[in-house]
Amino acid sequence: MSSYRISALTTWAAQQNGLTEADISLSSAVGDASFRRYFRLTLPNGSTQVVMDAPPEQEDSAPFVAIAKRWHSAGLPVPKVLAANLAEGFLLLDDLGNTPLQNLFTDDATTQAYHAQALTLIAELQNRAGPDALPAYDTALLGRELDLFTEWCLGAWLNLPPPKSWQAIREHLIQQAIAQPVVSVHRDYDAMNLMVHDQRLFMIDFQDAVAGPLSYDVISLLRGRYCRFSSEQFNDFVEAFYQQARRDGRLPSSVDFATFLNQCHAMAAQRSIKVLGIFCRLTLRDQKSGYLERLPHFLNHLEDSLSALPLSTMPSSTLAQQTKFAEWVKRTLRPAIEQRLAGLAL
């Protein structure tokens, strides 16, 4: 970040509070996988705010501001936008502290309790915020996300061709996603994007929210970066969410639990495949570090999801291709990733 931009951001943040640069203290907070950067602004009375720096040539902050205002008005726990300069890419936000949810995963019981709390918040999001104003998470977008895997993970990083079963599994995962009820989807509902403040969970980094499948945020949480749950734990979490969704009317009574669980496993496979591609793109195109070492974790998620898909619900042609794809992941993709990682100094 240039000294000029730091100076401009500091001057703007001070002005929003009726102060001068000399009256405030600005310190680095955190960054993320995008080009956004965050700073903590300390005011003369000791109170703090967060300043987001999102260069407009690289990040469009308008969706974040619009969604934040709508969700805040709906009573959802999100940071309040105190001021915005979209032309410069500067935002002034409530300070939600320094405790992302994963910092509290200290033992199994605590981890499960917080995941249950986070699932309840997904229900609140889906019940309170309608999806109509959000971009559609449609067939085209789902397909583009899956193709990040073949382009960046297989092609650019591994130099490996996709298996013959790829097109069939790609189509099946997309169809399982669009068959679900459409709700507001955070789209990166992982523990790192849930801040614990005043003993309450707050959602951040929701600028990519879409109108999409009911199970997507559930999967972002349960098949995220920090935990790998057993099949029994996973099923219990999904059933609790399913029962609540039935009671709230987000799921019609015609959808039984087996069907919804199948959709969740397919959604989990879709997201794991997408993440493998995104992490390789972040490394190769955006020069971000620390992502390749996370590939084995999501490869585990992918294998868990593929092995749990109930084959009896698939057409015979899809079943054969799914079986071949799962075998390819185990015997070709995993060794290729492990060998490539072994040659790197991570």
The 8 nearest C-alpha neighbors of each residue, nearest first, counted from 0:
[[1, 2, 4, 5, 3, 36, 52, 54],
 [2, 0, 4, 3, 5, 6, 7, 8],
 [3, 1, 5, 4, 6, 0, 7, 8],
 [4, 2, 6, 1, 5, 7, 0, 8],
 [3, 5, 7, 1, 6, 2, 8, 0],
 [6, 4, 2, 8, 3, 7, 9, 1],
 [5, 7, 9, 3, 4, 8, 2, 10],
 [8, 6, 4, 10, 9, 5, 11, 3],
 [7, 9, 11, 5, 6, 10, 4, 12],
 [10, 8, 6, 12, 11, 7, 5, 13],
 [9, 11, 7, 13, 8, 12, 20, 6],
 [12, 10, 14, 8, 13, 9, 7, 15],
 [11, 13, 9, 15, 14, 10, 8, 16],
 [14, 12, 18, 10, 19, 16, 11, 15],
 [13, 15, 17, 11, 16, 18, 12, 10],
 [16, 14, 12, 13, 17, 11, 82, 18],
 [15, 17, 14, 13, 18, 12, 42, 19],
 [18, 16, 14, 15, 13, 19, 12, 22],
 [19, 17, 13, 14, 16, 22, 20, 15],
 [20, 18, 13, 21, 22, 14, 10, 17],
 [19, 21, 22, 10, 23, 13, 9, 18],
 [20, 22, 19, 23, 24, 18, 13, 10],
 [23, 21, 19, 20, 18, 43, 42, 24],
 [24, 22, 42, 20, 21, 41, 43, 25],
 [23, 25, 41, 40, 26, 42, 22, 21],
 [24, 26, 40, 39, 38, 41, 23, 27],
 [27, 25, 39, 38, 28, 24, 40, 41],
 [26, 28, 38, 39, 37, 29, 25, 36],
 [27, 29, 38, 37, 39, 26, 30, 36],
 [30, 28, 37, 36, 27, 31, 38, 39],
 [29, 31, 36, 37, 35, 28, 32, 34],
 [32, 30, 33, 35, 29, 36, 34, 37],
 [31, 33, 34, 30, 287, 281, 35, 285],
 [34, 32, 31, 35, 30, 58, 36, 57],
 [33, 35, 53, 36, 57, 32, 58, 31],
 [36, 34, 53, 33, 52, 30, 31, 51],
 [37, 35, 30, 52, 51, 29, 34, 53],
 [36, 38, 51, 28, 29, 50, 30, 52],
 [39, 37, 27, 28, 50, 26, 49, 25],
 [38, 40, 49, 26, 25, 28, 48, 27],
 [39, 41, 25, 48, 47, 24, 49, 38],
 [42, 40, 47, 24, 23, 46, 45, 25],
 [43, 41, 23, 45, 44, 46, 47, 40],
 [42, 44, 45, 22, 23, 41, 46, 24],
 [45, 43, 42, 46, 41, 47, 23, 22],
 [46, 44, 42, 43, 41, 47, 40, 23],
 [47, 45, 42, 44, 41, 48, 43, 40],
 [48, 46, 41, 40, 42, 94, 45, 39],
 [47, 49, 94, 40, 93, 39, 92, 50],
 [50, 48, 39, 92, 94, 38, 40, 91],
 [49, 51, 91, 38, 90, 37, 92, 39],
 [52, 50, 37, 90, 89, 36, 53, 91],
 [51, 53, 89, 36, 35, 88, 37, 54],
 [52, 54, 35, 88, 58, 55, 51, 89],
 [55, 53, 88, 57, 56, 58, 52, 87],
 [56, 54, 58, 88, 57, 59, 53, 87],
 [55, 57, 54, 58, 59, 53, 88, 87],
 [56, 58, 55, 54, 34, 59, 53, 33],
 [59, 57, 55, 53, 54, 60, 56, 34],
 [58, 60, 55, 61, 57, 62, 53, 56],
 [61, 59, 63, 62, 58, 64, 85, 88],
 [60, 62, 64, 63, 59, 65, 85, 206],
 [63, 61, 65, 206, 64, 60, 66, 59],
 [62, 64, 206, 66, 60, 61, 65, 67],
 [65, 63, 67, 61, 62, 66, 68, 60],
 [64, 66, 62, 68, 67, 63, 61, 69],
 [67, 65, 69, 63, 68, 64, 70, 62],
 [68, 66, 64, 70, 65, 69, 71, 63],
 [67, 69, 71, 65, 66, 70, 72, 64],
 [70, 68, 66, 72, 71, 67, 73, 65],
 [69, 71, 73, 67, 72, 75, 68, 66],
 [70, 72, 68, 74, 75, 73, 69, 67],
 [71, 73, 69, 70, 74, 68, 75, 67],
 [74, 72, 70, 71, 75, 127, 69, 128],
 [75, 73, 71, 72, 70, 76, 127, 77],
 [74, 76, 71, 70, 73, 77, 124, 72],
 [77, 75, 201, 202, 74, 71, 78, 200],
 [76, 78, 202, 201, 75, 71, 203, 79],
 [79, 77, 93, 92, 80, 76, 203, 67],
 [78, 80, 93, 92, 81, 77, 71, 67],
 [79, 81, 92, 82, 91, 78, 93, 64],
 [82, 80, 91, 92, 79, 93, 83, 90],
 [83, 81, 91, 80, 90, 84, 15, 92],
 [84, 82, 90, 85, 89, 91, 81, 80],
 [85, 83, 89, 86, 87, 88, 90, 82],
 [84, 86, 88, 87, 83, 89, 60, 61],
 [85, 87, 84, 88, 55, 89, 83, 54],
 [88, 86, 85, 84, 89, 55, 54, 53],
 [87, 89, 85, 53, 54, 55, 86, 84],
 [88, 90, 52, 84, 87, 51, 83, 53],
 [91, 89, 83, 51, 50, 82, 84, 92],
 [90, 92, 50, 82, 81, 49, 80, 83],
 [93, 91, 80, 49, 81, 79, 48, 78],
 [92, 94, 78, 48, 79, 49, 95, 80],
 [93, 95, 48, 49, 96, 47, 92, 78],
 [96, 94, 196, 93, 194, 97, 78, 195],
 [97, 95, 94, 98, 196, 194, 195, 99],
 [96, 98, 99, 95, 194, 195, 28, 196],
 [97, 99, 195, 194, 96, 100, 102, 196],
 [100, 98, 194, 191, 101, 193, 102, 195],
 [99, 101, 190, 102, 193, 103, 194, 195],
 [100, 102, 103, 104, 190, 99, 191, 225],
 [103, 101, 100, 104, 99, 98, 105, 191],
 [102, 104, 101, 105, 100, 110, 109, 99],
 [103, 105, 110, 101, 102, 106, 109, 100],
 [104, 106, 103, 109, 110, 107, 102, 108],
 [107, 105, 109, 108, 104, 110, 103, 111],
 [106, 108, 110, 109, 111, 105, 104, 112],
 [107, 109, 111, 110, 106, 112, 105, 113],
 [110, 108, 112, 111, 106, 107, 113, 104],
 [109, 111, 104, 107, 113, 108, 112, 106],
 [110, 112, 114, 108, 109, 113, 107, 115],
 [113, 111, 109, 115, 114, 110, 108, 116],
 [114, 112, 116, 110, 115, 111, 117, 109],
 [113, 115, 117, 111, 116, 112, 118, 110],
 [114, 116, 118, 112, 113, 117, 111, 119],
 [117, 115, 113, 119, 114, 118, 112, 120],
 [116, 118, 114, 120, 119, 115, 113, 121],
 [119, 117, 121, 115, 120, 116, 114, 122],
 [120, 118, 122, 116, 117, 121, 115, 123],
 [119, 121, 123, 117, 122, 118, 124, 116],
 [122, 120, 124, 118, 123, 119, 125, 117],
 [121, 123, 119, 125, 120, 124, 126, 118],
 [124, 122, 120, 126, 121, 125, 127, 119],
 [125, 123, 121, 122, 127, 126, 128, 120],
 [124, 126, 122, 123, 183, 182, 127, 128],
 [127, 125, 123, 124, 122, 128, 129, 247],
 [126, 128, 124, 125, 123, 73, 129, 75],
 [129, 127, 124, 125, 126, 70, 73, 130],
 [128, 130, 131, 183, 127, 182, 125, 126],
 [131, 129, 183, 210, 182, 133, 132, 128],
 [130, 132, 133, 129, 210, 134, 183, 182],
 [133, 131, 130, 134, 129, 210, 209, 66],
 [132, 134, 209, 210, 130, 131, 135, 208],
 [135, 133, 209, 210, 136, 132, 208, 131],
 [134, 136, 210, 137, 209, 211, 133, 140],
 [137, 135, 211, 210, 209, 140, 134, 141],
 [136, 138, 135, 140, 139, 141, 177, 211],
 [137, 139, 141, 140, 142, 173, 136, 177],
 [138, 140, 142, 137, 141, 143, 136, 144],
 [141, 139, 143, 142, 137, 138, 136, 144],
 [142, 140, 138, 144, 139, 143, 137, 173],
 [141, 143, 145, 139, 140, 144, 138, 146],
 [144, 142, 140, 146, 145, 141, 139, 147],
 [145, 143, 141, 142, 146, 147, 273, 140],
 [144, 146, 273, 142, 147, 143, 148, 141],
 [145, 147, 143, 148, 149, 144, 150, 142],
 [148, 146, 276, 150, 145, 144, 149, 151],
 [149, 147, 276, 152, 146, 150, 151, 145],
 [148, 150, 153, 146, 147, 154, 151, 152],
 [151, 149, 154, 147, 148, 146, 153, 152],
 [150, 152, 155, 276, 154, 148, 147, 280],
 [153, 151, 276, 148, 156, 279, 154, 149],
 [152, 154, 149, 159, 157, 158, 151, 156],
 [155, 153, 158, 150, 151, 159, 156, 152],
 [154, 156, 151, 158, 152, 153, 157, 150],
 [155, 157, 152, 154, 158, 153, 151, 279],
 [156, 158, 153, 159, 154, 152, 155, 335],
 [159, 157, 154, 153, 156, 155, 160, 152],
 [158, 160, 153, 157, 154, 161, 156, 152],
 [161, 159, 153, 162, 154, 158, 149, 157],
 [162, 160, 165, 149, 159, 163, 153, 164],
 [161, 163, 164, 165, 160, 324, 327, 166],
 [162, 164, 165, 161, 166, 324, 320, 167],
 [163, 165, 320, 162, 324, 167, 166, 168],
 [166, 164, 168, 162, 163, 167, 169, 161],
 [167, 165, 169, 168, 164, 170, 163, 162],
 [166, 168, 170, 169, 165, 164, 171, 317],
 [169, 167, 171, 165, 170, 166, 321, 172],
 [170, 168, 166, 172, 167, 171, 165, 173],
 [169, 171, 173, 167, 168, 172, 166, 174],
 [172, 170, 168, 174, 173, 169, 167, 175],
 [173, 171, 175, 169, 174, 170, 265, 269],
 [172, 174, 176, 170, 175, 171, 141, 177],
 [173, 175, 171, 177, 176, 172, 178, 170],
 [174, 176, 172, 178, 173, 262, 177, 171],
 [177, 175, 173, 174, 178, 212, 179, 266],
 [176, 178, 174, 179, 175, 173, 212, 137],
 [179, 177, 175, 176, 174, 180, 212, 262],
 [178, 180, 212, 177, 176, 213, 181, 175],
 [181, 179, 213, 212, 182, 178, 250, 249],
 [180, 182, 211, 212, 213, 210, 179, 183],
 [183, 181, 130, 210, 211, 125, 213, 184],
 [184, 182, 130, 210, 125, 209, 129, 211],
 [183, 185, 209, 186, 208, 210, 211, 182],
 [184, 186, 208, 205, 187, 188, 216, 183],
 [187, 185, 184, 208, 188, 216, 207, 209],
 [188, 186, 189, 185, 219, 216, 205, 192],
 [187, 189, 219, 216, 220, 186, 185, 192],
 [188, 190, 220, 191, 219, 187, 192, 223],
 [189, 191, 100, 193, 101, 192, 99, 220],
 [190, 192, 99, 189, 193, 100, 101, 194],
 [193, 191, 203, 190, 189, 202, 204, 188],
 [194, 192, 202, 190, 201, 100, 191, 99],
 [193, 195, 99, 201, 200, 100, 98, 196],
 [194, 196, 200, 199, 98, 198, 100, 99],
 [197, 195, 198, 199, 95, 194, 200, 96],
 [196, 198, 199, 195, 200, 95, 96, 201],
 [199, 197, 196, 195, 200, 194, 201, 98],
 [200, 198, 196, 197, 195, 201, 194, 76],
 [199, 201, 195, 194, 193, 196, 202, 198],
 [202, 200, 76, 194, 77, 193, 195, 199],
 [203, 201, 193, 77, 192, 76, 194, 200],
 [202, 204, 192, 205, 193, 77, 201, 78],
 [205, 203, 206, 192, 202, 187, 63, 207],
 [204, 206, 185, 207, 208, 203, 63, 186],
 [207, 205, 63, 62, 208, 204, 66, 60],
 [208, 206, 205, 186, 209, 185, 62, 63],
 [209, 207, 185, 184, 205, 186, 206, 133],
 [210, 208, 133, 134, 184, 136, 135, 211],
 [211, 209, 135, 183, 130, 133, 182, 136],
 [210, 212, 136, 181, 182, 209, 184, 135],
 [213, 211, 181, 179, 214, 215, 176, 180],
 [212, 214, 180, 182, 215, 181, 179, 211],
 [215, 213, 217, 212, 216, 263, 218, 266],
 [214, 216, 218, 217, 212, 213, 219, 266],
 [217, 215, 219, 218, 188, 214, 186, 184],
 [218, 216, 214, 220, 215, 219, 221, 118],
 [217, 219, 221, 220, 215, 216, 222, 267],
 [220, 218, 216, 188, 223, 217, 189, 222],
 [219, 221, 189, 223, 218, 217, 222, 188],
 [222, 220, 218, 223, 219, 217, 233, 226],
 [221, 223, 218, 219, 220, 300, 227, 267],
 [224, 222, 220, 219, 221, 189, 225, 226],
 [225, 223, 226, 222, 189, 296, 297, 293],
 [224, 226, 223, 101, 227, 190, 222, 189],
 [227, 225, 228, 224, 223, 222, 221, 110],
 [226, 228, 222, 229, 225, 300, 221, 223],
 [229, 227, 232, 233, 226, 230, 221, 231],
 [228, 230, 232, 231, 233, 227, 234, 303],
 [229, 231, 233, 232, 234, 228, 303, 307],
 [232, 230, 234, 229, 233, 235, 228, 236],
 [233, 231, 235, 229, 234, 230, 228, 236],
 [232, 234, 230, 236, 231, 235, 228, 229],
 [235, 233, 237, 231, 232, 236, 238, 230],
 [234, 236, 232, 238, 233, 237, 231, 239],
 [237, 235, 239, 233, 234, 238, 232, 240],
 [236, 238, 234, 240, 235, 239, 241, 233],
 [237, 239, 241, 235, 240, 236, 234, 242],
 [240, 238, 236, 242, 241, 237, 235, 243],
 [239, 241, 237, 243, 238, 242, 244, 236],
 [242, 240, 238, 244, 239, 243, 237, 245],
 [241, 243, 245, 239, 244, 240, 238, 246],
 [244, 242, 246, 240, 245, 241, 247, 239],
 [245, 243, 249, 241, 247, 246, 242, 250],
 [244, 246, 250, 242, 248, 243, 247, 249],
 [245, 247, 243, 244, 248, 242, 249, 250],
 [248, 246, 244, 245, 249, 243, 250, 126],
 [247, 249, 245, 250, 246, 244, 251, 252],
 [250, 248, 244, 247, 245, 251, 180, 126],
 [249, 251, 245, 248, 244, 252, 254, 180],
 [252, 250, 253, 254, 248, 245, 249, 244],
 [251, 253, 254, 250, 245, 255, 248, 246],
 [252, 254, 251, 255, 250, 258, 256, 245],
 [255, 253, 252, 251, 258, 256, 259, 250],
 [254, 256, 258, 257, 253, 259, 252, 260],
 [255, 257, 259, 258, 260, 254, 241, 238],
 [258, 256, 260, 259, 255, 261, 254, 262],
 [259, 257, 261, 256, 260, 255, 262, 254],
 [258, 260, 262, 256, 261, 257, 263, 255],
 [261, 259, 263, 257, 262, 258, 256, 264],
 [260, 262, 258, 264, 259, 263, 308, 257],
 [263, 261, 259, 265, 260, 264, 175, 266],
 [264, 262, 266, 260, 261, 265, 214, 267],
 [263, 265, 267, 304, 261, 266, 262, 308],
 [266, 264, 268, 262, 267, 263, 172, 269],
 [265, 267, 263, 269, 264, 268, 262, 270],
 [268, 266, 264, 270, 265, 269, 218, 263],
 [267, 269, 265, 271, 301, 304, 266, 270],
 [270, 268, 266, 272, 267, 271, 172, 273],
 [269, 271, 273, 267, 272, 268, 274, 266],
 [272, 270, 274, 268, 273, 301, 269, 297],
 [271, 273, 275, 269, 270, 274, 148, 268],
 [272, 274, 270, 145, 276, 271, 275, 144],
 [275, 273, 277, 271, 276, 272, 278, 270],
 [276, 274, 272, 278, 273, 277, 148, 294],
 [275, 277, 148, 147, 152, 273, 274, 151],
 [278, 276, 274, 280, 279, 275, 281, 273],
 [277, 279, 281, 280, 290, 275, 276, 274],
 [278, 280, 282, 276, 277, 281, 152, 151],
 [281, 279, 277, 283, 282, 284, 278, 151],
 [282, 280, 285, 278, 287, 279, 284, 283],
 [281, 283, 287, 286, 279, 280, 285, 284],
 [284, 282, 280, 286, 281, 285, 279, 287],
 [285, 283, 280, 286, 281, 282, 279, 287],
 [284, 286, 281, 287, 282, 283, 280, 33],
 [285, 287, 282, 283, 284, 281, 288, 280],
 [288, 286, 282, 281, 285, 289, 290, 32],
 [289, 287, 290, 282, 286, 291, 281, 345],
 [288, 290, 291, 292, 287, 293, 345, 282],
 [289, 291, 293, 278, 292, 288, 282, 294],
 [292, 290, 293, 294, 289, 278, 279, 282],
 [291, 293, 290, 294, 289, 345, 295, 340],
 [292, 294, 291, 290, 296, 295, 297, 289],
 [293, 295, 297, 291, 296, 292, 298, 275],
 [296, 294, 298, 297, 293, 299, 292, 336],
 [297, 295, 299, 298, 294, 293, 300, 224],
 [298, 296, 300, 299, 294, 295, 271, 301],
 [297, 299, 295, 301, 300, 296, 294, 302],
 [300, 298, 296, 297, 302, 301, 303, 295],
 [301, 299, 297, 303, 298, 302, 304, 222],
 [302, 300, 298, 304, 268, 299, 303, 271],
 [301, 303, 305, 299, 304, 300, 306, 298],
 [304, 302, 300, 306, 301, 305, 299, 307],
 [305, 303, 264, 301, 307, 268, 302, 306],
 [304, 306, 302, 307, 308, 303, 301, 325],
 [307, 305, 303, 304, 308, 302, 325, 309],
 [308, 306, 304, 305, 309, 303, 264, 261],
 [307, 309, 305, 306, 310, 264, 261, 304],
 [310, 308, 311, 312, 307, 261, 313, 306],
 [309, 311, 312, 313, 308, 318, 321, 314],
 [310, 312, 309, 313, 318, 314, 315, 308],
 [313, 311, 310, 309, 314, 318, 261, 308],
 [314, 312, 318, 310, 311, 317, 315, 309],
 [313, 315, 317, 316, 318, 312, 311, 310],
 [314, 316, 318, 317, 313, 319, 311, 320],
 [315, 317, 319, 318, 314, 320, 313, 167],
 [318, 316, 320, 314, 319, 315, 321, 313],
 [319, 317, 315, 321, 316, 320, 313, 310],
 [318, 320, 322, 316, 317, 321, 323, 315],
 [319, 321, 323, 164, 317, 322, 318, 324],
 [322, 320, 324, 318, 323, 319, 168, 317],
 [321, 323, 325, 319, 320, 324, 318, 326],
 [322, 324, 320, 326, 321, 325, 327, 319],
 [323, 325, 327, 321, 326, 322, 164, 320],
 [326, 324, 328, 322, 327, 323, 321, 305],
 [325, 327, 323, 329, 324, 328, 330, 322],
 [326, 328, 324, 331, 330, 329, 325, 323],
 [329, 327, 332, 325, 326, 331, 330, 333],
 [328, 330, 326, 327, 333, 331, 332, 325],
 [329, 331, 327, 328, 326, 332, 333, 334],
 [332, 330, 327, 334, 328, 333, 329, 335],
 [331, 333, 328, 335, 334, 336, 329, 330],
 [332, 334, 336, 335, 329, 331, 328, 337],
 [335, 333, 337, 336, 332, 331, 338, 330],
 [336, 334, 332, 338, 333, 337, 339, 331],
 [337, 335, 339, 333, 338, 334, 340, 332],
 [336, 338, 334, 340, 339, 335, 341, 333],
 [337, 339, 341, 335, 336, 340, 334, 342],
 [338, 340, 336, 342, 341, 337, 335, 343],
 [341, 339, 337, 343, 342, 338, 336, 292],
 [342, 340, 338, 339, 343, 337, 344, 336],
 [341, 343, 340, 339, 338, 344, 337, 345],
 [344, 342, 340, 341, 345, 339, 338, 291],
 [343, 345, 342, 341, 340, 292, 339, 291],
 [344, 343, 292, 289, 340, 291, 341, 288]]
